[in-house]
Amino acid sequence: AGAVRKAGKSNLAVTAIGDWNRSTQRQTGESENWTQHGTGLDDLGFYVGIKKGEALFRQRDKKKDPLPKFDPAMLPTDIVEWFENSARIALTSAVFEVVAVRPAWLAGHQGVEMDFTYATEGDNLERKGTARAAVIGQRLYLITYDAPKIHYYDAGLPTALAVMNSARIVGKK
């Protein structure tokens, strides 16, 4: 708690509000995940410095299910659609829905915040999440928080939002 940490191997620094554990699993070399209660119960994900032409997650099947690529010219509504499509493919979930979108700030830059719900294949537990994204210097910075809709999402959201609010760019990447 209270420590300032760089997310992944990036120039995005956040303050750990509350106690978090860093997961050893990474979606990409530019990502990092934190949890307070265990990765199945809450997840704070940092996807940082995504360049033009890169996907949000690692490709599972480039031919059958290619992930959409990021473009810094995307409008906030495009970023929401890109995030939703990326998550639906990566989670192999037909049940992924963005339920709210609003303007937001991330690391001092204007961006977008979205709320979403989903359930993964073979798991009936509905999860809820909030993500905040901004294009900074032609790269995408995205912080996500998700947890089971029952108890953990509402319990952890204030702390996750406080971490998102603490985000800032430090130095050069």
Residue pairs with C-beta under 8 A, 6 or more apart in sequence:
1 16
1 17
1 18
1 19
2 15
2 16
2 17
3 15
3 16
4 13
4 14
4 15
4 16
5 13
5 14
5 15
5 16
6 12
6 13
6 170
7 13
7 14
7 32
7 46
7 48
7 143
8 26
8 29
8 30
8 31
8 32
8 46
8 48
8 49
9 29
9 30
10 30
10 46
10 48
10 49
10 141
10 173
11 48
11 49
11 169
11 170
11 171
11 172
11 173
12 46
12 48
12 49
12 107
12 141
12 167
12 168
12 169
12 170
13 167
13 168
13 169
13 170
14 46
14 143
14 163
14 164
14 166
14 167
14 168
15 163
15 166
16 34
16 163
17 159
17 162
17 163
17 166
18 36
18 159
18 162
19 36
20 34
20 35
20 36
20 44
20 163
21 34
21 35
21 36
22 32
22 33
22 34
23 32
23 33
23 34
23 35
23 39
23 43
25 33
25 39
26 32
26 33
27 33
27 45
27 47
27 56
27 57
27 58
27 90
28 47
28 56
28 57
28 58
30 47
30 48
30 49
30 50
31 45
31 46
31 47
31 48
32 45
32 46
32 48
33 39
33 43
33 44
33 45
33 46
34 43
34 44
34 45
34 46
35 41
35 42
35 43
35 44
36 42
36 156
36 159
37 152
37 156
41 147
41 148
41 152
42 145
42 146
42 147
42 152
42 153
42 156
42 160
43 144
43 145
43 146
43 147
44 143
44 144
44 145
44 160
44 163
45 142
45 143
45 144
45 145
45 146
46 142
46 143
47 56
47 140
47 141
47 142
47 143
47 144
48 139
48 141
48 142
49 139
49 140
49 141
49 173
50 56
50 70
50 139
50 140
50 141
50 142
51 70
51 138
51 139
52 69
52 70
52 71
52 72
52 138
53 69
53 70
53 71
54 69
54 70
55 67
55 68
55 69
55 70
55 86
56 67
56 70
56 82
56 83
56 86
56 87
56 90
56 142
57 67
57 86
57 89
57 90
59 66
59 67
60 89
60 90
65 89
67 86
67 89
67 90
68 82
68 85
68 86
68 89
70 82
70 140
71 78
72 135
72 138
72 139
72 140
74 82
74 135
76 101
76 103
76 111
76 112
77 101
77 112
79 111
79 112
79 133
79 135
79 140
80 98
80 101
80 112
80 114
83 98
83 114
83 131
83 133
83 142
84 96
84 97
84 98
84 116
87 93
87 96
87 116
87 118
88 94
88 96
91 118
91 120
91 121
92 120
92 121
93 118
93 119
93 120
93 121
95 118
95 119
96 116
96 117
96 118
97 116
97 117
97 118
98 114
98 115
98 116
99 115
99 116
99 117
100 114
100 115
101 112
101 113
101 114
102 112
102 113
102 114
103 110
103 111
103 112
103 113
104 110
104 111
104 112
104 113
104 132
104 134
105 111
105 134
106 132
106 133
106 134
106 136
106 141
106 143
106 164
106 167
107 134
107 136
107 141
107 167
107 168
107 169
108 168
108 169
109 134
109 135
109 136
109 141
110 134
111 132
111 133
111 134
111 135
111 141
112 132
112 133
112 134
113 130
113 131
113 132
113 133
114 130
114 131
114 133
115 128
115 129
115 130
116 128
116 129
116 130
116 131
116 146
117 126
117 127
117 128
117 129
117 149
118 126
118 127
118 129
118 146
119 125
119 126
119 127
120 127
125 148
126 148
126 149
126 150
127 146
127 147
127 148
127 149
127 153
128 146
128 147
128 148
128 149
128 153
129 144
129 145
129 146
129 147
129 153
130 144
130 145
130 146
130 157
130 160
130 161
131 142
131 143
131 144
131 145
132 142
132 143
132 164
133 140
133 141
133 142
133 143
134 140
134 141
135 141
136 169
139 173
141 167
143 163
143 164
143 167
145 156
145 157
145 160
145 161
145 164
146 153
147 153
147 155
147 156
